[in-house]
Amino acid sequence: MKRFLLWSFERGSVQYDVICVVILAFIFGMPARFWDDRPDWMRIRPAEISQANDDDGTPVWVVKATEQQDAANRLKASLGQAVTITHIEPVEDSYGKLVAYAFWIVR
Protein backbone atom coordinates (compact mmCIF):
# COMPACT_ATOMS: atom_id res chain seq x y z
CA MET A 1 0.00 0.00 0.00
CA LYS A 2 2.90 2.33 0.79
CA ARG A 3 4.23 1.98 -2.78
CA PHE A 4 0.85 3.08 -4.21
CA LEU A 5 0.53 6.09 -1.91
CA LEU A 6 4.07 7.30 -2.53
CA TRP A 7 4.01 6.12 -6.16
CA SER A 8 7.40 4.50 -6.37
CA PHE A 9 6.80 2.81 -9.74
CA GLU A 10 9.05 3.48 -12.72
CA ARG A 11 7.82 4.84 -16.04
CA GLY A 12 7.00 2.01 -18.41
CA SER A 13 5.98 -0.38 -15.65
CA VAL A 14 2.57 -2.02 -15.77
CA GLN A 15 1.35 -0.04 -12.76
CA TYR A 16 2.42 3.26 -14.36
CA ASP A 17 0.66 2.37 -17.62
CA VAL A 18 -2.50 1.38 -15.76
CA ILE A 19 -2.70 4.67 -13.84
CA CYS A 20 -2.15 6.62 -17.09
CA VAL A 21 -5.05 4.73 -18.72
CA VAL A 22 -7.24 5.42 -15.67
CA ILE A 23 -6.43 9.14 -15.81
CA LEU A 24 -7.12 9.36 -19.55
CA ALA A 25 -10.36 7.38 -19.14
CA PHE A 26 -11.46 9.84 -16.47
CA ILE A 27 -10.66 12.88 -18.61
CA PHE A 28 -12.21 11.64 -21.86
CA GLY A 29 -14.96 9.54 -20.30
CA MET A 30 -16.63 12.32 -18.36
CA PRO A 31 -19.68 13.94 -20.00
CA ALA A 32 -19.23 17.44 -21.42
CA ARG A 33 -21.52 19.00 -18.79
CA PHE A 34 -19.01 17.97 -16.09
CA TRP A 35 -16.39 20.28 -17.64
CA ASP A 36 -18.90 23.06 -18.40
CA ASP A 37 -17.36 26.10 -16.72
CA ARG A 38 -19.21 28.85 -18.53
CA PRO A 39 -19.82 32.23 -16.94
CA ASP A 40 -23.19 32.54 -15.22
CA TRP A 41 -24.64 34.77 -17.94
CA MET A 42 -24.00 32.09 -20.59
CA ARG A 43 -26.02 29.45 -18.76
CA ILE A 44 -29.45 29.09 -20.33
CA ARG A 45 -32.35 29.11 -17.91
CA PRO A 46 -35.84 27.73 -18.57
CA ALA A 47 -37.34 31.22 -19.00
CA GLU A 48 -37.32 32.80 -22.46
CA ILE A 49 -35.77 35.99 -21.07
CA SER A 50 -33.56 35.98 -17.99
CA GLN A 51 -31.14 38.29 -16.27
CA ALA A 52 -27.71 37.46 -14.87
CA ASN A 53 -24.54 39.36 -14.05
CA ASP A 54 -21.20 39.18 -15.81
CA ASP A 55 -17.86 39.02 -14.00
CA ASP A 56 -17.90 42.79 -13.41
CA GLY A 57 -21.39 42.70 -11.88
CA THR A 58 -22.96 44.34 -14.93
CA PRO A 59 -26.50 43.08 -15.66
CA VAL A 60 -26.78 40.90 -18.74
CA TRP A 61 -30.10 39.94 -20.31
CA VAL A 62 -30.22 36.54 -22.05
CA VAL A 63 -32.96 35.99 -24.63
CA LYS A 64 -33.63 32.59 -26.19
CA ALA A 65 -33.86 33.11 -29.93
CA THR A 66 -32.09 32.12 -33.13
CA GLU A 67 -32.33 35.54 -34.79
CA GLN A 68 -30.51 38.52 -33.27
CA GLN A 69 -33.10 41.12 -34.30
CA ASP A 70 -35.96 38.97 -33.00
CA ALA A 71 -34.17 38.62 -29.66
CA ALA A 72 -33.56 42.38 -29.44
CA ASN A 73 -37.21 43.15 -30.23
CA ARG A 74 -38.46 40.65 -27.63
CA LEU A 75 -36.14 42.10 -24.98
CA LYS A 76 -37.26 45.67 -25.64
CA ALA A 77 -40.93 44.61 -25.57
CA SER A 78 -40.40 42.68 -22.35
CA LEU A 79 -38.71 45.57 -20.55
CA GLY A 80 -41.38 48.01 -21.72
CA GLN A 81 -39.08 51.01 -21.76
CA ALA A 82 -36.52 52.61 -24.03
CA VAL A 83 -33.14 50.93 -23.71
CA THR A 84 -29.87 51.19 -25.59
CA ILE A 85 -28.08 47.97 -26.38
CA THR A 86 -24.35 48.43 -25.80
CA HIS A 87 -23.06 44.92 -26.53
CA ILE A 88 -24.44 41.66 -27.97
CA GLU A 89 -22.94 38.17 -27.82
CA PRO A 90 -24.33 34.91 -29.15
CA VAL A 91 -24.76 32.11 -26.59
CA GLU A 92 -24.13 28.56 -27.78
CA ASP A 93 -24.86 25.24 -26.10
CA SER A 94 -22.15 22.67 -25.41
CA TYR A 95 -22.48 21.38 -28.99
CA GLY A 96 -21.87 24.79 -30.56
CA LYS A 97 -25.51 25.38 -31.58
CA LEU A 98 -26.80 28.95 -31.24
CA VAL A 99 -29.54 29.02 -28.61
CA ALA A 100 -29.72 32.61 -27.35
CA TYR A 101 -28.25 36.09 -27.37
CA ALA A 102 -26.82 38.01 -24.44
CA PHE A 103 -27.47 41.75 -24.27
CA TRP A 104 -25.75 44.43 -22.23
CA ILE A 105 -28.04 47.44 -22.05
CA VAL A 106 -28.22 50.98 -20.70
CA ARG A 107 -31.57 52.30 -19.55
OpenMM code with the backbone's topology and positions (N, CA, C; nanometers):
from openmm import Vec3, app, unit

residues = "MET LYS ARG PHE LEU LEU TRP SER PHE GLU ARG GLY SER VAL GLN TYR ASP VAL ILE CYS VAL VAL ILE LEU ALA PHE ILE PHE GLY MET PRO ALA ARG PHE TRP ASP ASP ARG PRO ASP TRP MET ARG ILE ARG PRO ALA GLU ILE SER GLN ALA ASN ASP ASP ASP GLY THR PRO VAL TRP VAL VAL LYS ALA THR GLU GLN GLN ASP ALA ALA ASN ARG LEU LYS ALA SER LEU GLY GLN ALA VAL THR ILE THR HIS ILE GLU PRO VAL GLU ASP SER TYR GLY LYS LEU VAL ALA TYR ALA PHE TRP ILE VAL ARG".split()
positions = [
    Vec3(0.0822, -0.1188, 0.0000),
    Vec3(0.0000, 0.0000, 0.0000),
    Vec3(0.0871, 0.1259, 0.0000),
    Vec3(0.1995, 0.1199, 0.0707),
    Vec3(0.2898, 0.2333, 0.0791),
    Vec3(0.3427, 0.2706, -0.0595),
    Vec3(0.3715, 0.1705, -0.1431),
    Vec3(0.4233, 0.1984, -0.2777),
    Vec3(0.3204, 0.2720, -0.3630),
    Vec3(0.1895, 0.2400, -0.3439),
    Vec3(0.0851, 0.3081, -0.4209),
    Vec3(0.0659, 0.4515, -0.3722),
    Vec3(0.0706, 0.4736, -0.2434),
    Vec3(0.0526, 0.6086, -0.1907),
    Vec3(0.1691, 0.7003, -0.2256),
    Vec3(0.2894, 0.6489, -0.2214),
    Vec3(0.4069, 0.7303, -0.2530),
    Vec3(0.4457, 0.7215, -0.3997),
    Vec3(0.3803, 0.6342, -0.4724),
    Vec3(0.4006, 0.6115, -0.6164),
    Vec3(0.5487, 0.5940, -0.6508),
    Vec3(0.5985, 0.4795, -0.6128),
    Vec3(0.7399, 0.4496, -0.6369),
    Vec3(0.7600, 0.3598, -0.7585),
    Vec3(0.6686, 0.3635, -0.8535),
    Vec3(0.6797, 0.2811, -0.9735),
    Vec3(0.7514, 0.3575, -1.0846),
    Vec3(0.8285, 0.2883, -1.1610),
    Vec3(0.9049, 0.3477, -1.2720),
    Vec3(0.8141, 0.3686, -1.3932),
    Vec3(0.8528, 0.4652, -1.4769),
    Vec3(0.7822, 0.4836, -1.6037),
    Vec3(0.8010, 0.3592, -1.6875),
    Vec3(0.6940, 0.3194, -1.7561),
    Vec3(0.7004, 0.2014, -1.8411),
    Vec3(0.6616, 0.0736, -1.7691),
    Vec3(0.6429, 0.0816, -1.6373),
    Vec3(0.5981, -0.0378, -1.5652),
    Vec3(0.4481, -0.0563, -1.5880),
    Vec3(0.3987, -0.1724, -1.5582),
    Vec3(0.2570, -0.2025, -1.5770),
    Vec3(0.1714, -0.1104, -1.4904),
    Vec3(0.2116, -0.0890, -1.3658),
    Vec3(0.1348, -0.0036, -1.2763),
    Vec3(0.1272, 0.1402, -1.3288),
    Vec3(0.2382, 0.1905, -1.3809),
    Vec3(0.2424, 0.3261, -1.4363),
    Vec3(0.1486, 0.3363, -1.5567),
    Vec3(0.1533, 0.2367, -1.6440),
    Vec3(0.0659, 0.2368, -1.7616),
    Vec3(-0.0807, 0.2296, -1.7213),
    Vec3(-0.1109, 0.1507, -1.6210),
    Vec3(-0.2495, 0.1381, -1.5762),
    Vec3(-0.3010, 0.2710, -1.5215),
    Vec3(-0.2240, 0.3395, -1.4396),
    Vec3(-0.2703, 0.4668, -1.3842),
    Vec3(-0.2854, 0.5721, -1.4952),
    Vec3(-0.2004, 0.5689, -1.5958),
    Vec3(-0.2148, 0.6615, -1.7093),
    Vec3(-0.3452, 0.6349, -1.7838),
    Vec3(-0.3788, 0.5089, -1.8040),
    Vec3(-0.5045, 0.4732, -1.8716),
    Vec3(-0.6233, 0.5172, -1.7864),
    Vec3(-0.6150, 0.4993, -1.6557),
    Vec3(-0.7235, 0.5418, -1.5666),
    Vec3(-0.7424, 0.6931, -1.5736),
    Vec3(-0.6346, 0.7682, -1.5725),
    Vec3(-0.6432, 0.9145, -1.5805),
    Vec3(-0.7034, 0.9581, -1.7137),
    Vec3(-0.6578, 0.9005, -1.8230),
    Vec3(-0.7123, 0.9355, -1.9546),
    Vec3(-0.8588, 0.8952, -1.9664),
    Vec3(-0.8953, 0.7806, -1.9118),
    Vec3(-1.0357, 0.7382, -1.9145),
    Vec3(-1.1226, 0.8359, -1.8362),
    Vec3(-1.0719, 0.8860, -1.7244),
    Vec3(-1.1456, 0.9843, -1.6468),
    Vec3(-1.1652, 1.1135, -1.7259),
    Vec3(-1.0587, 1.1618, -1.7872),
    Vec3(-1.0660, 1.2884, -1.8610),
    Vec3(-1.1603, 1.2772, -1.9807),
    Vec3(-1.1430, 1.1747, -2.0634),
    Vec3(-1.2211, 1.1635, -2.1859),
    Vec3(-1.3543, 1.0922, -2.1663),
    Vec3(-1.3723, 1.0249, -2.0552),
    Vec3(-1.4962, 0.9535, -2.0302),
    Vec3(-1.6028, 1.0349, -1.9610),
    Vec3(-1.5652, 1.1484, -1.9053),
    Vec3(-1.6631, 1.2322, -1.8358),
    Vec3(-1.7509, 1.3043, -1.9375),
    Vec3(-1.8802, 1.3208, -1.9080),
    Vec3(-1.9680, 1.3940, -1.9999),
    Vec3(-1.9273, 1.5411, -2.0079),
    Vec3(-1.9626, 1.6052, -2.1176),
    Vec3(-1.9229, 1.7445, -2.1416),
    Vec3(-1.9771, 1.8384, -2.0338),
    Vec3(-2.0952, 1.8098, -1.9801),
    Vec3(-2.1524, 1.8996, -1.8791),
    Vec3(-2.0689, 1.9024, -1.7509),
    Vec3(-1.9891, 1.7985, -1.7264),
    Vec3(-1.9008, 1.7967, -1.6092),
    Vec3(-1.7942, 1.9053, -1.6205),
    Vec3(-1.7453, 1.9305, -1.7415),
    Vec3(-1.6389, 2.0283, -1.7636),
    Vec3(-1.6951, 2.1664, -1.7974),
    Vec3(-1.8263, 2.1806, -1.7996),
    Vec3(-1.8896, 2.3063, -1.8395),
    Vec3(-1.8632, 2.4135, -1.7352),
    Vec3(-1.7717, 2.5037, -1.7657),
    Vec3(-1.7363, 2.6097, -1.6717),
    Vec3(-1.7651, 2.7468, -1.7319),
    Vec3(-1.8819, 2.7588, -1.7923),
    Vec3(-1.9209, 2.8853, -1.8535),
    Vec3(-1.9517, 2.9906, -1.7483),
    Vec3(-1.9387, 3.1173, -1.7858),
    Vec3(-1.9822, 3.2230, -1.6940),
    Vec3(-2.1327, 3.2107, -1.6691),
    Vec3(-2.1791, 3.2662, -1.5603),
    Vec3(-2.3195, 3.2542, -1.5224),
    Vec3(-2.4132, 3.3096, -1.6292),
    Vec3(-2.3747, 3.4176, -1.6953),
    Vec3(-2.4642, 3.4771, -1.7944),
    Vec3(-2.4776, 3.3924, -1.9201),
    Vec3(-2.3884, 3.2950, -1.9414),
    Vec3(-2.3998, 3.2089, -2.0590),
    Vec3(-2.4808, 3.0826, -2.0314),
    Vec3(-2.5217, 3.0626, -1.9088),
    Vec3(-2.6024, 2.9453, -1.8756),
    Vec3(-2.7480, 2.9756, -1.9103),
    Vec3(-2.8075, 2.8884, -1.9875),
    Vec3(-2.9448, 2.9094, -2.0329),
    Vec3(-3.0416, 2.8595, -1.9265),
    Vec3(-3.1334, 2.9462, -1.8886),
    Vec3(-3.2350, 2.9114, -1.7905),
    Vec3(-3.3644, 2.8735, -1.8624),
    Vec3(-3.4590, 2.8140, -1.7917),
    Vec3(-3.5842, 2.7731, -1.8569),
    Vec3(-3.6654, 2.8894, -1.9128),
    Vec3(-3.6558, 3.0072, -1.8522),
    Vec3(-3.7335, 3.1219, -1.9000),
    Vec3(-3.6811, 3.1691, -2.0353),
    Vec3(-3.7707, 3.2284, -2.1144),
    Vec3(-3.7318, 3.2800, -2.2455),
    Vec3(-3.6375, 3.3993, -2.2331),
    Vec3(-3.6602, 3.4817, -2.1308),
    Vec3(-3.5766, 3.5992, -2.1066),
    Vec3(-3.5345, 3.5944, -1.9600),
    Vec3(-3.4049, 3.6026, -1.9368),
    Vec3(-3.3560, 3.5982, -1.7989),
    Vec3(-3.2436, 3.7001, -1.7820),
    Vec3(-3.2188, 3.7330, -1.6570),
    Vec3(-3.1136, 3.8294, -1.6267),
    Vec3(-3.0084, 3.7627, -1.5393),
    Vec3(-2.8837, 3.7940, -1.5672),
    Vec3(-2.7709, 3.7457, -1.4871),
    Vec3(-2.6710, 3.8602, -1.4779),
    Vec3(-2.5599, 3.8360, -1.4145),
    Vec3(-2.4538, 3.9364, -1.4049),
    Vec3(-2.3259, 3.8792, -1.4618),
    Vec3(-2.2489, 3.9641, -1.5307),
    Vec3(-2.1201, 3.9176, -1.5813),
    Vec3(-2.0169, 3.9268, -1.4684),
    Vec3(-1.8913, 3.9032, -1.5022),
    Vec3(-1.7859, 3.9018, -1.4003),
    Vec3(-1.7678, 4.0367, -1.3307),
    Vec3(-1.8029, 4.1457, -1.3987),
    Vec3(-1.7896, 4.2791, -1.3413),
    Vec3(-1.9128, 4.3211, -1.2615),
    Vec3(-2.0151, 4.2363, -1.2578),
    Vec3(-2.1387, 4.2701, -1.1882),
    Vec3(-2.2374, 4.3459, -1.2736),
    Vec3(-2.2074, 4.3645, -1.4012),
    Vec3(-2.2964, 4.4344, -1.4928),
    Vec3(-2.4123, 4.3422, -1.5303),
    Vec3(-2.5363, 4.3926, -1.5281),
    Vec3(-2.6495, 4.3081, -1.5656),
    Vec3(-2.6431, 4.2685, -1.7129),
    Vec3(-2.6742, 4.1431, -1.7384),
    Vec3(-2.6776, 4.0896, -1.8740),
    Vec3(-2.8127, 4.0221, -1.8929),
    Vec3(-2.8818, 4.0564, -1.9997),
    Vec3(-3.0102, 3.9940, -2.0313),
    Vec3(-2.9856, 3.8867, -2.1363),
    Vec3(-3.0363, 3.7660, -2.1118),
    Vec3(-3.0215, 3.6541, -2.2047),
    Vec3(-3.1590, 3.6215, -2.2607),
    Vec3(-3.1691, 3.6237, -2.3950),
    Vec3(-3.2963, 3.5994, -2.4627),
    Vec3(-3.2799, 3.4778, -2.5521),
    Vec3(-3.3659, 3.3776, -2.5334),
    Vec3(-3.3631, 3.2589, -2.6186),
    Vec3(-3.4224, 3.2945, -2.7539),
    Vec3(-3.3421, 3.2846, -2.8563),
    Vec3(-3.3856, 3.3108, -2.9931),
    Vec3(-3.2742, 3.2704, -3.0878),
    Vec3(-3.3106, 3.2474, -3.2138),
    Vec3(-3.2091, 3.2124, -3.3131),
    Vec3(-3.1772, 3.3290, -3.4049),
    Vec3(-3.2572, 3.4340, -3.3995),
    Vec3(-3.2327, 3.5543, -3.4790),
    Vec3(-3.2014, 3.6701, -3.3850),
    Vec3(-3.0947, 3.7428, -3.4138),
    Vec3(-3.0508, 3.8515, -3.3268),
    Vec3(-3.1552, 3.9625, -3.3178),
    Vec3(-3.2122, 4.0025, -3.4305),
    Vec3(-3.3096, 4.1119, -3.4301),
    Vec3(-3.4357, 4.0720, -3.3554),
    Vec3(-3.4796, 3.9470, -3.3726),
    Vec3(-3.5957, 3.8972, -3.3002),
    Vec3(-3.5711, 3.9004, -3.1496),
    Vec3(-3.4526, 3.8598, -3.1082),
    Vec3(-3.4175, 3.8617, -2.9662),
    Vec3(-3.4166, 4.0037, -2.9124),
    Vec3(-3.3607, 4.0978, -2.9880),
    Vec3(-3.3564, 4.2380, -2.9443),
    Vec3(-3.4976, 4.2948, -2.9313),
    Vec3(-3.5836, 4.2651, -3.0280),
    Vec3(-3.7213, 4.3152, -3.0227),
    Vec3(-3.7969, 4.2570, -2.9038),
    Vec3(-3.7776, 4.1286, -2.8760),
    Vec3(-3.8458, 4.0653, -2.7626),
    Vec3(-3.7963, 4.1223, -2.6299),
    Vec3(-3.6675, 4.1509, -2.6211),
    Vec3(-3.6136, 4.2100, -2.4984),
    Vec3(-3.6719, 4.3484, -2.4746),
    Vec3(-3.6731, 4.4310, -2.5782),
    Vec3(-3.7264, 4.5670, -2.5637),
    Vec3(-3.8747, 4.5637, -2.5282),
    Vec3(-3.9498, 4.4716, -2.5887),
    Vec3(-4.0927, 4.4607, -2.5570),
    Vec3(-4.1121, 4.4105, -2.4141),
    Vec3(-4.0286, 4.3229, -2.3692),
    Vec3(-4.0400, 4.2682, -2.2345),
    Vec3(-4.0089, 4.3728, -2.1280),
    Vec3(-3.9082, 4.4552, -2.1524),
    Vec3(-3.8709, 4.5572, -2.0546),
    Vec3(-3.9693, 4.6735, -2.0529),
    Vec3(-4.0348, 4.6992, -2.1658),
    Vec3(-4.1376, 4.8014, -2.1717),
    Vec3(-4.0881, 4.9437, -2.1591),
    Vec3(-3.9611, 4.9660, -2.1816),
    Vec3(-3.9076, 5.1014, -2.1755),
    Vec3(-3.7938, 5.1144, -2.2768),
    Vec3(-3.7583, 5.2372, -2.3058),
    Vec3(-3.6523, 5.2610, -2.4032),
    Vec3(-3.5173, 5.2207, -2.3437),
    Vec3(-3.4465, 5.1363, -2.4149),
    Vec3(-3.3138, 5.0934, -2.3714),
    Vec3(-3.2175, 5.1038, -2.4885),
    Vec3(-3.0914, 5.1185, -2.4570),
    Vec3(-2.9868, 5.1193, -2.5586),
    Vec3(-2.9013, 4.9953, -2.5386),
    Vec3(-2.8891, 4.9175, -2.6440),
    Vec3(-2.8082, 4.7968, -2.6380),
    Vec3(-2.6630, 4.8360, -2.6632),
    Vec3(-2.5755, 4.8044, -2.5667),
    Vec3(-2.4354, 4.8428, -2.5796),
    Vec3(-2.3471, 4.7303, -2.6326),
    Vec3(-2.3895, 4.6054, -2.6106),
    Vec3(-2.3063, 4.4917, -2.6526),
    Vec3(-2.3955, 4.3691, -2.6680),
    Vec3(-2.3680, 4.2892, -2.7705),
    Vec3(-2.4443, 4.1662, -2.7966),
    Vec3(-2.3457, 4.0525, -2.8194),
    Vec3(-2.3748, 3.9370, -2.7583),
    Vec3(-2.2936, 3.8174, -2.7824),
    Vec3(-2.3852, 3.6972, -2.8022),
    Vec3(-2.3552, 3.6135, -2.9001),
    Vec3(-2.4331, 3.4908, -2.9151),
    Vec3(-2.3978, 3.3915, -2.8044),
    Vec3(-2.4960, 3.3137, -2.7617),
    Vec3(-2.4760, 3.2115, -2.6590),
    Vec3(-2.5006, 3.0760, -2.7255),
    Vec3(-2.4024, 2.9874, -2.7151),
    Vec3(-2.4132, 2.8558, -2.7777),
    Vec3(-2.4205, 2.7489, -2.6708),
    Vec3(-2.4842, 2.6360, -2.7044),
    Vec3(-2.4861, 2.5244, -2.6104),
    Vec3(-2.3544, 2.4489, -2.6193),
    Vec3(-2.3423, 2.3394, -2.5463),
    Vec3(-2.2153, 2.2665, -2.5412),
    Vec3(-2.1788, 2.2016, -2.6736),
    Vec3(-2.2746, 2.1945, -2.7671),
    Vec3(-2.2476, 2.1375, -2.8991),
    Vec3(-2.2177, 2.2436, -3.0047),
    Vec3(-2.2175, 2.3706, -2.9645),
    Vec3(-2.1875, 2.4794, -3.0565),
    Vec3(-2.3085, 2.5338, -3.1304),
    Vec3(-2.4287, 2.4905, -3.0929),
    Vec3(-2.5515, 2.5375, -3.1580),
    Vec3(-2.5972, 2.6672, -3.0927),
    Vec3(-2.6325, 2.7660, -3.1737),
    Vec3(-2.6798, 2.8946, -3.1242),
    Vec3(-2.8156, 2.8761, -3.0575),
    Vec3(-2.8284, 2.9184, -2.9326),
    Vec3(-2.9542, 2.9019, -2.8605),
    Vec3(-3.0096, 3.0334, -2.8066),
    Vec3(-2.9254, 3.1349, -2.7928),
    Vec3(-2.9725, 3.2606, -2.7348),
    Vec3(-2.8747, 3.3735, -2.7682),
    Vec3(-2.9138, 3.4923, -2.7265),
    Vec3(-2.8254, 3.6088, -2.7371),
    Vec3(-2.8190, 3.6767, -2.6015),
    Vec3(-2.7024, 3.7265, -2.5672),
    Vec3(-2.6820, 3.8005, -2.4437),
    Vec3(-2.6708, 3.9489, -2.4776),
    Vec3(-2.7433, 4.0316, -2.4021),
    Vec3(-2.7475, 4.1754, -2.4270),
    Vec3(-2.7021, 4.2519, -2.3036),
    Vec3(-2.6114, 4.3452, -2.3250),
    Vec3(-2.5747, 4.4431, -2.2227),
    Vec3(-2.6483, 4.5705, -2.2615),
    Vec3(-2.7221, 4.6274, -2.1697),
    Vec3(-2.8038, 4.7436, -2.2048),
    Vec3(-2.7805, 4.8591, -2.1081),
    Vec3(-2.8216, 4.9776, -2.1525),
    Vec3(-2.8225, 5.0984, -2.0704),
    Vec3(-2.9646, 5.1513, -2.0756),
    Vec3(-3.0189, 5.1775, -1.9590),
    Vec3(-3.1571, 5.2298, -1.9549),
    Vec3(-3.1579, 5.3794, -1.9537),
] * unit.nanometer
topology = app.Topology()
chain = topology.addChain("A")
for resn in residues:
    res = topology.addResidue(resn, chain)
    for name in ("N", "CA", "C"):
        topology.addAtom(name, app.Element.getBySymbol(name[0]), res)
